[in-house]
Amino acid sequence: MLVSLIIPCYNVSEKKLGRMMQSIVKQTEQKLQVILIDDGSTDDTLIRLFEWKKYFDEKGIDCEIFRKPNGGMASAINLGLKYFTGKYVCFPDADDALEPEYVSAMITYLEENSEYNIVRCNFTTIAETTKLTKVVVTDFSEYGFYKTLLLKKINSNVWPMLVKADFLRQRIPNLHLHEGGALATQEWQLLLPLTYKTKVAYLKKSLYNYYIYGDSHSQRGMNYDEVSFLAYTAKMREDILATLNIMPLTNTEIEIYRDIGELCIARTNVSFNNLNENVKYSCALLLAYLLNKYMQSKVDIETLMIPKRFFFHSQRLQNYFLETIKGD
């Protein structure tokens, strides 16, 4: 059964790209459609992609290449979503690597457990410089995936996941994510509609290798100056709200999910070192408002401007949400 791998590529060095491409060739399930989207690379990435396409052709693996002006991960995925034809679809990163059973193990699970439309696996982080590895266990069985994701108690990534194509089309009918936002929120834009009120299967195997590079998008994001960081989190808000607006939510759900999103963004902002006092005060004010709205718990604003106290009280609020909102 055909499985589509949609892989955005932007200025990927041969070493990084080769690692992912070789891991695709080594898959025990070889009925694959590999969709490579060059997102306006400024180096020789496109040339390397065509070299790998030739290799895939020799191995009997269907490979299609598309090129577009640089627009970010969401826009690259949108292009791939126009052309995939598999019964299942997944979204690996171009600079990581798959275990040989990544595709086959997750297909097998979904085929044997027809009540699920999505399966996720554990993954291993690998530091490129030190070679240190760590298996990340992504167990979400206590609360279900949707609630666990919504309250940022699990990694919001899409690469350790396989989804049935028909279900993807059902949950995202126009097969289009909001573009122009933050670098990583394409993951939220896929996961929120896909996992809303549905059971997500959990495969307790590490089938994906996530490489940590000093020059990756996610690592560069950690080094923003304050103005850029706050602009980034503002785009996160824009992406999350755009996603919630297209989901079949009740008015009550929309209100509470927006408030949870605002809480998560405030927590992200407060985690930024040397946050200026005005922004810190705004975050504290928001938290105080939400504490009073949902928990009838009034806390002094000055107390919430102390990061340790902010996170203590925001955790209280998150625990409240976990116990009260509906899960999968």
N, C-alpha and C positions, 0 to 999 in steps of 0.2 A: 504494500500500500504506500502510495507516494506521500512523502513528508517534505514540506517546504521549509527551508531555512532562509529567513530574510535577514541579511547582514549589511548594515550601513558601514561604509568605509570612508575614512577621511585621513589623508596623510599617514598611512600605515606603513611603517618600515617593513622591509622584506622579512626580517627576523620574526616580527610579531605576526604579520600576515601569514607567513609560512607555517607558523605553529598552528594556527586555526585551520588552514587549508589541509595540512597533513592530517590533522585530527578528523576532518570530514572524510578524507579518503579511507581512513582506518575504521570507519563506522561498520559495525557488524550488520546493520541494515543499510543496504546500498541503493534502495529505490528512493532516491532523493532528488529534490529540485533545489538547487542552490541559487538564490537571487542575491547578487552583489550590487549594491548601489554606491557608486562613487559620488560622494556629496561635495562635489566641486573641489577636489584635492588640488593642491598647488605644487605637488611633487610628482613623482612618476608612479603613483599608486595605480592609475588607470592602466598603464602599460603592464604592471605586474598582475593585475586582475585578468587581463587577456591571456597572459602566459599561463596562469592557473586554469583558466577556462579550457585552454588547449589540453592541459593535463587531465582535467575532469572528463573532457570528451573522450580521451583515450581510455579512461577507466569506465566509461559508460555511465557517467553521472551527469544528469542534465544541469547545465549551468547557464544562467542568463545574466548579462551585465547591463546596467542602466547608469547613465551619467546625468547629473543635474547640477545647477548652480548651488553653491553652499547655502544651506538653509537650516541645518541642525538635524538632530536625530529624528525628531517627529516627522519632519518633511521627507526624510529619506525612507522611513518606515511607510509613510503614506504611499510613496511611489511603489514600494515593494508589494503593498497590499493590493495594488491594482492588477498585479500579474501572477500572484501565487495560485497554484492549481491543486495543491496537495489536500489529502483528507485530514492531515494534521499540519500545524504550523508552529514554528518556534523562532526565537529572536536572539541568536548568539551575538556576542560582540566580536569584532574582527581581530582584536588583539588578545583574545583568550584561547582556550583549547577545550575540546570535548573529550571525555573518556570514550573508549570504543563502543560502550553499550549505552551511551547517552540517549540515542534515538530509540534503539530497540527495546530497552528496558521500560521506557516510559510508554511506548506504544503498547507493549505487552500488558502493562498494568491497565491501561484504559480499555483495551480489548477484553480483558478478563473481568473488568469491573465497570459494566456499562452504565451504572448510575452516575458515574463521574464524567465530566467534560474537560476537566483540567487536572493535570498532575504536576507536582513540583518535587524536586529532589534537593538533597543537600549539595553543598559545593565546597571546594577547597580554595583558600586564598594562598597565593604564592608571591612572596616579595621578590621582585626581579633582581634587586641588588644583593640581598642577604640569602636568598633561596629558602627563607623560613616559610614553612607551610602550616596551615591551620584549617581543619575541617569545621565548617560553619553548619551547625545543626539548625534547621529552619522549621522546627516543630511548632505547629500552630493549632494543635488538637484541642487545647483547653478552651479557647474561645471561638475557634473557626478562623479561616484566613481573613475574611473581610474585616471583621472587627479588629483583628490583630494588626492588619495593615493600616486601617484607618487611624489607629492610635500610635502608629510608628513603633510598634513593638516587634517588628520583623523587617528584614531587609526588603526594600521596595524595588526589587529587580525582576526582570522578565526572562533573563537568560537561563535560569534553571527550571524551565517550565515548558510543557507541551500542551497545546489546546486543540480541540477538535475544530476544524475549519467551519463546519456548519454552525457551531455554537458561537464562534467568533463573529460570523456574519449576522447572527441573530442579535447579539448583544451590542455590536457596533455596526448597525445596518448600512451606514454610508461608507464604512471602512476608511474613516478619516479622523486623524487626531488634530487637535488644535495646534497650529504652528506659530512660531515666533516667540515662544516662551523660554523657560529655563532649560538648561542642558539636559537634565536628567528626568524631567517630569513626564516624558513620554511613557515612562514606566507606570506612573500613577494613572495616566490616561488610558492605558490598556488594562491595568489591574482593577481599577474601581468598577467599571461597567462589567468586566468579565467575571468578577468574583462576588458581585452583589447577589445576595439570596441564592447562592449555589454552593454545593459542597465541593471543596478542592481536595483532591487526593494527595497524600504525602508519601513519597517513596524514600525510605530511609537509607539511601545510598548517595555517596558523593560522586556525581557524574559530570560535574562541570569544574573546570579549573579557571579561577579568576586571578589574573596577573595584576599586581600592583606596580605601576610605573610612576616615576616622578613627574613625567610629562603628560600624564593622562588628563582627560577632561575633568574627572572627579578630583584628582589631586590638585590640579590648578585651581579648582574652585575653592579649595581650602586656603589658598593664599591670596584671596581677594582683599583689596583695601575696603574700608567700611562702606564707602559710597557704592562700590560695585557689588559688595555682598548684599546690601539692602535692596539694590536694584534686582539682584538675582532672586531674592526671596519674594519680591513683589511679583516677578514673573511666575514664580511657583504658585502664588495665590491665583493669578490670572488663569493658569492652566488647570488648576484644580477646580475652580469655579466653572470654567467652560465645560469641563467634563461632567460635573454634577448637573449642569443645566440640560444636558442631553440624556440624562438617565431617567428612567420611569419612577421617580421618587414622589412620595407624598409631600405636602407642604411642611409637615412636621419633620420629616426626614431631611428635607433640604435645609431647614433651619438648623437642626442639630449638627448635620455634617459640615455645614459652613462654619459653625462655631468651633467644631473640632479642628477643621482646617486652619482657622485663625489661631487656635491654641498651638497647633503644631508649628506654625510659622513663627509665632512669638517665641516658642521654645528654641527654635533654630536661631533666631536673631540673638536671643540672650546668650546662647552658647558662643557667640562671636566675641573674641577677646577685645577689650578696650572699647566696648560699645558706649556711644556718647549718652549723656544723662537724659537728653530729651527722648531718645528712642527707648532707653531703658524705662523711663517713666511711662511711655505709651504702652509698652508691653505689660508693665505692672498694672496699669489701669485696665487693660483688656482682661487680664487674669482676674482682677478683683471683680469686674463686671460679671464674668462667667461664673465665678465662685458664688456670687450672690444670686445669679439667675437660676442656677441649677441646684445649688447645695444650701442656699440661704446662709452662707458662711461669709461674714464680713471680716476682711483682713486689712490691716493698716497698709496703705500704699507704700510707705517707706520700708516696711518689712519686706514687701515683694520686690523692691529694687535691689535687694541683696541676692545675688544669683543662687546661693544655696537655699535660701528660703523660697525663692521663686520656683525652683525646681521641686522642692518638697511639696508646696501647695499645688503646683500644676500636676504633680503625680497623683495627689489626692483626687483631683478633678478627673484625670484620666481613668483612675480606678473606678470612679463613679460611672463614667461613660461605659466602661467595660461591663459593668453589672446591669446597666439599664437599657442600652440600645439593643435592638434586635441583631442577631448574628446571621450566619449563613442560612 
